[in-house]
Amino acid sequence: MTPHVLSGLKVLDLTRALAGPSCTRMFAEMGADVIKVEAGPGGDMVRGMSKIGSERSLYYIQQNLNKKSVCVNFHDPAGLALVKELVAHVDVVVENYKPGVMANMGMSYDELKQIKPDIILCSISALGQRGPLSSKPGYDYIAQAYSGVTSMIGDPDEPPYIPCVGLGDISTGITASVGVLAALRHRDQTGKGQHVDIGLLDVYYQYHEVNVHQASASNGKIKPTRTGRHVSYVAPAGIFQGTGGSAMIMGFLHHWKDLCAAMERPDLVEHEIFGNDAKRLEHRDEMIEIIENWLQTFPDVD
């Protein structure tokens, strides 16, 4: 049997919910030995979520495949002693408690280093381990709203929407796994462990792409905001309504001529108001009408 890329790596998983478990799931899928320690008596809070009938939680199963699990009473000194004993036998500890909880349990990074000097601790939180917001608890959508990303989702004249997918949690879990891999590489080179600090707010900030640059470079004259079904800075790029549904079309830059060919409208390639990206953006409403009229000629957008 061919070993996985992380075979032999041992990870102590002190996480629950989604961001933390998605991080450690990455390691389990790559062959690491992941030991998930859950707080008794109920275990991970998501064990009761997304159940179908009397079956186990699909939410829990999805993020905890290939992990070993043990339930511990963290309020019992014997339970904490067991967790600390496990630390001596692993390479990485991942936790997503509210900042300060690990220290209150006697498991701060400095205390873990006393147990295993080259240990790598990854701490996942909503707003980071340090700074004025670090003491506040939070969830994915709280970090999303605070980052300003939520204000970019929805129609211009309506309240913003929230996406019913785990953008921040999953992205933070993946980012955390990359951070841990970098720390492992650092340990290979120096023999030293590290404390990896990953906040959902930091990860969400990256989602702004050019929004921050536009606002900063224009000294605030450009104020990015939600634009509904269409991208604000290139065109055509967005969701177009057709017969029986809608279609995502990205026809900007060099793709414009290909879209024109598909629509059998070669006259639009060098058209005076559609001939380049700036003109298409300026006359976006007219362009959207042309594209949606074309989509209406099909019996179904599929």
ABEGO torsion letter per residue (X at the ends): XBBBAABGBBBBBABBEAAAAAAAAAAAAAGBBBBBBBBOAAEBAAAABGBBEABBBAAAAAAABGBBBBBBBAABAAAAAAAAAAAAABABBBBABBBGAAAAAGABAAAAAAABAABBBBBBBAAEABEAAAABBBBAAAAAAAAGAAAABEBAABBBBBBABBAAAAAAAAAAAAAAAAAAAAAAAAGBBBBBBBBAAAAAAAAAEAAAAAAAAAGGABBBBBAEABBAABOBBEBBBBBGEBBBBBABEAAAAAAAAAAGBAAAAABAAAABAAAAAAAAAAAAAAAAAAAAABABAX
